[in-house]
Amino acid sequence: MHMKRIALTLLVIITCLTSATAQIRFNFSGNSPLRKLQIAEMAINNFYVDSVDESKLVEDAIKGMLEKLDPHSSYSNPEEVKAMNEPLQGNFDGIGVQFNMVDDTLLVIQPVSKGPSEKVGIMAGDRIVSVNDTAIAGVKMARDVIMKRLRGPRGTKVKLGIVRRGIGGTLYFTVKRDKIPVKSIDAIYMIRPQIGYIRISNFGATTYKEFMDGVQQLSNQGMKDLILDLQDNGGGYLQAAVQIANEFLAKNDLIVYTKGRTSNRTDYKAQGNGKLQQGKVYVLVNEFTASAAEIVTGAIQDQDRGTVIGRRSFGKGLVQRPLELPDGSMIRLTIAHYYTPSGRCIQKPYKKGDLADYAKDFDNRLKHGELTNSDSIHFADSLKFYTVKKHRTVYGGGGIMPDYFVPLDTLQYTKLHRELVAKGIVIEKCLRYIDNNRKKLHKSYPTFEAFNKNFTVPAQLTDSILKEGEKQKLGNKTADERQKTLPALQTQVKALVARDLFDMSEYFAVINQNSDIVKKALQVATGKEQ
């Protein structure tokens, strides 16, 4: 009798399922895989011995299907979608401050210019100790929890408790949340007379406008040639990449084309209205330059428009279509390959479902010497292509190989330096130094030019960093290692101080002085390459 009841219930489930989905235009009849999947889910949900989370069950099924495809098809829950989209959308709702954590306290590095916090008088160096009368300092509150308390819908208000150096007691400010811009361009400055420098971190909704504003700024300062730094740029929107590539190319020059099993070939061509069709361009790439950044790089290289400098790029030539689900989650499904103007697909090889092997690509490149010696990089003749105008040989099938290879300097950062950074010691000590000397530093160095020329990192500051590393038993614990750590550490500290006193452009103006790829670009640009 009991078995008959189970069989009857299952029949009802199947009947209801068939009836409810009859209007969907999929094949649910007979041995349809989709019908099989939904019957399995409903059977587990209704008959499994323990209770199950139906939403998680479905999520796991989706993830399971996608994991058997290519490495870039993925599923994201609503929270992950929001976090993923913010850098690309170009804004979020919040109070508008750059901050870091020091001694379990939120320290304001600087308020966003003309943002809601600056409008009410919050200043660099302020410590936010409470949010809506709830303490956030000294209570070991997680960073993401603090972020959630500070952020909120545009137009809502939040009461902040502030402790300010030199002022007794707690100050209170009511901040009206607003749209806060998220910049996708890290740095814009003149790196040499007539040579501009722009570094793009990702390709988002506002990247093109930011880029063109930067081009105008540099043009006003006499820019003739441009170094376009795409190192560590993981990509983003294809359209943003097309817009920027368009600025360099002549009318009807092919930028990129896409083609897939169910999607016809789509060509993206230059309109001929770009403002950077004259002058030389040097594109900087490394092993973490990917996707949309590779589209720009490939277009400039294949059209013989500029020179690519650095190391072989990541190799992501797959196009994903976002499929939004009713609960705010999203599937990013690969629907096509993209091809550079010469016909290259630069997607590196992968085995379907083997994400672990794909993730080890960097380690494999390093192990095989590809990051330190260009002779270790080998391409099959079947991957040989030719640039459009000068018919130079280029290769597909695994990233974009630069015109000038710059080896990775594996000795630039010692084990001690890497561990000091990983433990947050460098950042913490720098923030503490700036906090204690902010007024004095601003008075001594009113401009970045004065700072860059005259500021010397105090030995007391680097000593405190190294002593903390010694205290935590970091590195190899030798005098020789500490001595080798100093040059790169001093440059990094100076760059961090410049960032907090000025902005990110000034940070990169300092840090680039030690960048082998940037130095090589300057050698090529000034005709001094060896």
N, C-alpha and C positions, 0 to 999 in steps of 0.2 A: 504493500500500500504506500509506504514511504517513497520507494523508488518511482512509483507511478506519479506521485505528487511532484517530485523533482523533474521528471520528464515533461509533465504538463506545464510546469513553471517555465522551463527552458523553451518549450514550444511557444508559450505566450510571449516571452522575451524576443524570440526570433521573429514572430509574427508582427509584434509591435515595431520592431526595428525595421523590418521590411516595409511596413506601412508608412512609418515616419519618414523614411528616406526615399520613398518611391518617386518624389518629385525632383530629387537631385539627379542631375544628368550624368550619372556614372553607372557602370554595369554592376549591379548588385546581385544579379541572378546567378544561379548555378554555383560554380566554384570560383566566383569573383574573389580576388585577394582582399579587396576592401571589405567585402561582406564577412569574410573569414576573420579579418582583424577586429572588426567591431563585435562580432559574436564572442571572440575570445576575451575582449575587454569586459563585456557585460557579464560573461560567465564568471570571470574572476571576481568582479565587483559584487556579484550576488551570491556566489557559492563558496568562495575561498574560506578556509577554516578560520582565519583571523580577519579583522577589519582592515581595509586598505584605503589609501588616499586616492580617490579616483583621478583627481587632477594630476597628481604625481605619476600615476600609472600611465596616463596619456602622454605626459611629458617624457617619461622614460622611453615609451614606444617611439616617439618622434625622434628623440636623440639616438636611439638604437638604429633607426633607419638611416639617419643622416651620417652617422659614424661610419657606415659602410660605403659612403660615397667619397668625394674628394675632400681634401683637408680644409677647405674653406666654406663648405656648406655647413650651416650651424643653426642651432636653436637658442634663443635667449628669452628668459622670463621677463615680465614687465619691468622689474627693477633694473635688470641688466640692460634692457633696451634703452631706458632713460639715461643711464650712466654712459652708454655707448654713443648715444645721439648728441649729448650736450656739446662735446668738442666740435662736432661737425655742423650742428645747427647754428653755432656762433653765439649762443647766449643761454643763460639760465636765470631763474628768479632767486634773488638773494640780497645780501646787505652790501656787497661790493668791497671786500677787503682781500688783500693777499696776506696770508698768515703762515706761521709755523708754530710748532709746539716746543716750548722751552720750560723745563722743570714742571711738566704736567700743566702748563698754562699756555693759553692761546695768545701769542704775541703778534700784533699787527705789524707786518713788514711795511706795507703802504696801502692806503685806501685807493680804490679805483678812481681815477680822475673824473670829477663831476658825478661820481656815483652817490648813492644814498647815504653811505657812512661819512664821506667827506663833507656832504652838505650839512650834516648836523654837528660837525666839528671833531670827529674821530681822527686821530693823528697816528703817524708812524711811531712805533714804540709803545703804544697803548697796549695794556693787557686786558682782554675780555675775561672777566671772572664769573659772570652770571648771565643767563639768558632767561628773561621772563621770571626773575627772582629765583631761578634754579641754579645752584652753583655748578660750574663746569671746570673750575680750577681746583687742583689738589684733591680730586675725587676719583682719579684714574678712569675718567670717562673716555671711551673709545673715540677715535677721530671721526669715524663715520657717524656716530651718534651726535657728536657736536655739530657736524655739518648739517644733519637733518634738523636740528634745533634752529640753526641760523637761517637755513633756506626755507622758503615758503612761497605761496602764490603772490604774484605781483599785486601791490596795493595793500597787503596786510602789514601790520606793524609788529615790531619786536622791541622789547625793552632790554637794553644791554647795560650791565654793570662794568665800569671801566676803572682800572687802577692806572694812574699816570705818574711817571717819575717826577718827583718834586712837588707833587700835590697830595696833601693829606686826605685820607678817607677814600670812599668810592664815589665816582661820578656816574651819573645815570643819563643815558641817551635813548630816546625813542626813535628808531629807524624805520622808515617806511620802505619795505622791500620793493625792488624794481628789477627790470631786465638788466642783467649784467653781461657785458660783452665778453666772449671767450675768443681771444686772438689765436689765429692759426699761423701767424708769422712771428717768429722769435726775434729777429734782428734785422734792422735796416740801417746801414751806415756807409760812409765813404771809407773804404779800406785803404785806398791809395788815391792820389790825385787822378781824376778822370775814371777811376774804377770803383763802381758801387758794389755793395754786398747785400744780398737778401737771403735770409734763411727761412724756409717754410717747414713747419712741423707736421702739418697734415693738409689735406684738401677738403675744406668744408664749404658751407653755404656763403660765408663772407670772405673766403680766401682771395677771390679775384679782386674785389674792391680794395681789400687791404694791400694786395700786391700793387695795384695801379696807383694807390695813394703813395706807396713807397717809391715807385718808379718816378712819380712826379716830384717827390721830395728830393730824390737823388739827382734828378735831371736839373733841378734848381741849383744844385751844388756842383754842377759841371760834369755829371756822369756821361761818359762816352761808351764804356764797356761795362759788363755786368758779370759778377760771380753769383750764380744761383746755387745755393747750398741746399741739397735735398738729402743730406746724410741723416739717417735714422728716421726718415719720413715714411711712415707705414701706409700712406695712401689716403683714400677717402672717396669723394665723389668724382666720377669720371668726367662729368660736365665741367667741374672746376678745373680739372687738368686740361681739358680741351680749350677752355677759355684762355688759360695762361699760355699754352703752347701756341695758340693763334696769334699772340702778340709778337712772336718771333718770326713767323713764316709768311711767305708770299701767297697771293691769292690762288686758291685751288690746290695748294700743297696739302697732301694727305697727312693728317695727324695720327689717326688710328682707325682701325676698323674692327668690328665685332662680328662673330659668326658662331652659330650653335646648331644643334641637331634640329630644334624646332623654331629657331629664329633665323631669319634671312640675314645676309650680310648687310651691315649698316656702316657707311663711310662717314667719317668726321673730317671735314676739310677746312683749311684756313680761309677766312673771308677776305684777307688782303688789307684789313684796316688796322693792323697791329702797330703799336708805337715803338716796337723794339726790333724792327726789321733791319735797321742799320746798327753798326757797332758789333763788337765781338761778345760772345757769351761763353761762359765756362760753367759747366754743370758738375757739381760735386756729389758723388754717390759713395755708398759703402754697402756692406753686406746686409744692412737693415733697411735699405731703400727699396720700397715695394709698391706694387699696384699702380695707383694713379701717378705716383712719382716716377715710376718706370715708363708710363705713357709719355710724360713730358720729356724725359731723358731720351727715350727711343725716337720720338719725333724729331728732336733737335739733332740727334746723331745721324739718323737715317736720311734726313733732308740735308745733311752736310752744312747745317746752320751754325753749329758750335762744337766745342771740344768737351769731352767727358773725362773727368779726372777722379781717381779714387780706386775703389775695389769693386769686383763684380757684384752687381745688385742682387737682391733677394730672389727674384724669379717668380713673381705672382702674375700670371697671365690669364686669370679666370675672372669672369664677370658674375657678380651675385645680384639677384633680384630680391629685394625685401618683400616678404609676404606677411602682412600684419594680421594677427589673429584677434578674435573678438575681445579677449581679456587683456589686450595690450602687449602680449608676447609676440615674438617674431621669428619666422624662419627666413634665413638668408640662403637662397638656393642658387647654386651655380647653373647658369643657363647658356653661357657662351664662353668662348675664348676671345681674347683681344689680340690683335696683330699690329705690329709696328709698320710704318710705310713700306719697308723692304719686304714685308711678308713674314717677318719673324713672329713666332709665338714664343715668348720668353719664359713661359711656365716651366719651372724645374720639374724633373720627374718625380712621380709619387706612386705608391701602391694603394689602391682603394682600401680604405679601412685601417691602414697602418699609420696612424697619427704619430706614434712614438718615433718611428724612423724618420718621418718628415721633420719632426721637431729637433732631431739631432743633426740637421744639415749644417748648422754653424760649427758644431764640434767636429763633424766629419771634414769640413773644409779646412779647419785649423789643423787637424791631424794629418791631412794629406798635403799640407804646405801651401794650399791655394791662397790663403790670406797673407802669406809672407813671401811668396815667390810666384811671379806670373808664369814661369815656365812649368809650374805644376798644374796649370789649368789646361785641359785638353778638350777640344770639341771635335766631334765626328764631321767628316766632309759633308754628310747629309744635312748638317745644320748650318752650312755656309750660305750666307746671303750677301747682297751687295747694296751699298747705299744708293740713293736715288740719283744724285747729281754727279758725284765723283766716282761712283762705282767702287768704293773701298770695301774690303771684305769685313763683314760683321757676322756674328753667330747668334743663333737662337737656341732654344731648348734648355735654358737655365740662367736667367738673369741677363743683364746687359754688361758686357765687358767694356771697361773704359778705354779711351784712346791713350791715356797715360795712367799706368798702374802705380799705385802708392802702397807699399807693403804695410801691413799692420805691425806696429812697433810693440812687440810683446814685453819689452823691457821698460817701456815708458813709465808704467805704474808698478811699483813693487807690491809684493803681497801685503806688506804693512799698510801701504796707502789704500789698497782696495778694501782692506778690512776696516780701516778708519772711516772710510766713506760708508761702507755697508752698515756699520754700527751707529751711524748718525753723529759721530763725534766731531767731524769737521764742521758740519752745519751748526751743531749746537754751540761749539766754541766761537764760531764766527758771529752767530746771532748775539751771543752774550757780549762779545767785544763791541759790536756795533751799538747795542743797547746802552752800554756804559759810556760810549764815546760819540754818540750821534751828533750832538750839537757841536762838539769840537771838530769832528770830521767835516761837517757841512761848512763850518767857518773856514777851515783850512783849505778845503777843496770845493769852491763854489761852482766849478765847472768840471766836466769829465776830463777835458784836456789837461787841466791842472792836476787832477787826480792821477791820470794815467802816466804823466811825466814825472811826478814828484812823490807819489805814495810808495812807501816801502813797507812790506809786511813786518810788523814788529816781531822780533825774535821771541819775545815773551809769549806771543800768541801761538806761534808754531811749536814752541817748547811745551806749552800747556797741552796742545793736541797730542804731541808725541809722548808726553808723560802719561796722559790718560790711556793711550794705546799700550804703554808699558805696564800700567796698572792692570789692564784687562788682558795682559799676556797675548797681545796680537802680533802678527807677523812672525818673522824668524828670530826676532830678539837679538839682532847683532848690530854693532855700531856701524858697520858698513851699510847695512840695509837702511838704517835711519838716515845716513848721509845721502844715499841715493834717492831717498823719498823726498828730501827737501825741495829740489827745484820744481817738480810738478805740484807739490803741495803748496808752495808759495804762490805759484800762478793761480791755482784753484782758489786759494783764500783771497787773493787780490780780486779775482773775478766775482766772488760772492759778495765782497764788500762793495764793489762797483754796482752790482745788481741792486743791493738794498739802498744805496745812496742815490742811484739813478734809475736804470731800468735794464731790461734784458738785452737791448742792443749793446749797452756798455759791457755787460757780462761777456757777450761773445767777442766784443772788440778786444778784451783781455785774453780770454781762453783760446781764441784763434791764433794767438801769437805762438802757441806751442803745438798747433795742429799741423801735422805733416801734409795732410791733403790740402789745406788752405795755403800753406807755404808753397807747395808744388804749383797750385793754381796761380799764385802771384809770380812765380818764376816763369811759367808759360806765358802769362799775360804781359809781362814786362820784357819778354825775350831773353830771359836769363836762365832758362832751363838747361840742365846738363845732360 
